[in-house]
């Protein structure tokens, strides 16, 4: 009961702040929260797009340098907004792209109307501010139809609050923070490198989101789902020998054996400061996102009882023309007992680049630091910030720590065990890269075992 009271108190306070912000803020022609990928427009606008509207869309893209929205195959969100251009709660429901390729679905073909987007130009049944969203597609690997169906309503004169819900039955992943989803489809299809782990999610959820004009976004969501393990269904790739794909792991392990189905009922609370990475000063910006997941049998059909918190701080410093320092600090902790796919892992793409994928784990405490310096051509408009479209040189240092603390199983806080952490226990990887945000080659060395050969990565998104 105390946990529920704290959640409600946080929500009331945050929404009260958002309302005050939306009342006092003046209008701005460029709304950083509004995305306009090609397939993210309402379907009526898609079929009735005029030449002038296309020109207006191009003008909006020209303004986006000030937001530091880098390019990449996923991060700009050309075709879909996806998890990288949406509220943090987007990822608690199925969120693979509507067209993708991986080792469990093989080729997946579908169509999606996005959820949790700050626009509302397509009124369902001509009811003001109500929008239908969902996805329908066919997996050639699973040989089944996958879908989600939901409704949303925006509330308030400025439409800074969204309330919505959905029912879903689709394949998804818990790893989209590590690597781009379209990037993984490309590497899977071309060369047989699939960097994500997958499971089937079937159930329903409801959510309420709120935002201010520019800098604050948050929300609360509920999900009652059954998660099922799924098998690898293909070994095919356009280039490369069969057998390069890993087996897809089960959703849980108990007594040394695989568990293929778990039920979870969870409340999620998220809060973000500057999620669109607007410049706070001429040469500096930072953003923060935090999410708490409260899973309890009293919330529904859950078989588990745990709390998981994840916080991420990202900063950019432009210290000379065309040169920036980027840093990401990600901290996570779990109290109680969580299923395998909810536990903490580091290693491989997007985390510790010189180590095997998820080789650090499974843990209930995690610290990850990614430090990068980029040297490139100054952007034509700003004359100072780097132009991420052109080739640039990067130096990076990845540092990580994973621990399993048995005392956290009975603890009341997911971060109560971080007294175990010491800087000296961090593992370190370092390296060099060259390329743009759309395509880049990186070499990473394990600095704790310098005799090992470096790992080569070809990336199609920024690391963070």
FENNORBEL-V667016 format. One line per field, one symbol per residue. phi: phi as a letter, one per 20 degrees, with the letter a starting at -180 (. if undefined). psi: psi as a letter, one per 20 degrees, with the letter a starting at -180 (. if undefined). burial: + if it has 16 or more other ideal C-beta (glycine too) atoms within 10 Angstrom, else -. A space follows every 50 residues. Layout:
BEGIN
phi->???
psi->???
burial->???
END
This chain:
BEGIN
phi->.fgffffffffffffffffffffefefcfdefeeecfgeefgfffgedfe ffffffffffffeeffelfffnfdffmfecfmfeccggfgefdgbfffcb bbfdeledcaccdfdldebbecfflmegmdcecrbcacefeflbecbbbb cccecnfelecccaabdbbbfbbddffebfffffgfffffcnddeddcbe dcrbbbbcdbbdfcdcbarcbcbccddcfcefdbcfbfcoffnefffeff fbcblmcfdebcdcccddccbcdlfelffecfcbbbbccccdcddbgfer efeccbccccccdcccceeagmccddbcdccbbcdnddfgfefdbcpngn cdfedfflfdqecccbccccdccdcbffffeemcffeffefbecdbcdcb bcbddfffgdfecfdfeffffcgfefecccacbbqdfebbdcdcdefebf ffffdecddcbffb
psi->hgghgggggggggghgggggghhhqrqphoohipqlrgjiqqhghgikpr hhhhghghhghhiihhikordrhhhhlggqgaiikrqhihiirpkqqior paihicpppaqpoqrkqmqminppkkppkppqraqprpohgilrpqrqpr qqpqqqhiljppprrqqqnrqaqjjiihqqghghgghgggikoojrqqrp ppbrrqqpqqrahgipqrrqqqpoqpppqqqpiqjqqgpqqqjhqqqpqr hrppkjqqpipqppoqpppqpqplhjlqphahjqrrqppqppoopphiic jqiqorppppqpppqppnirpjpqpqppoppqqpqapqrgiirpqrpapi enijqqpkioaprjpppppopqppoapqqhghigqqoihrqqpqpqoppq ppqoohhihjqipijijjihpqhiipqpqqaqqpaaihpqpqppqoiimi iqqrpppoqjqqh.
burial->------+---+--++--++-++---------++-+++-++++-------- --------------+--+++++++++++++++++++++++++++++++++ ++++++++-+-+++++++++-+-+-----++++++++-+-++---+++++ ++++---+-+++-+++-++++++++++++++++++++++--+++++++++ +-+++-+++++++++++++++++++++-++-+++-++-------+--+-+ ++------+--++++++++++++++++++-----+-+-++++++++--++ -+-+-+++++++-+++-+---+++-+++++++++++-+++++++++++++ +++++-++-+++++++++++-+++-+-++--+-++++++--+-+-+-+++ +++++--+--+--++-++--------+-+++-+-++++-+-++++++--- ---++-+-++++++
END
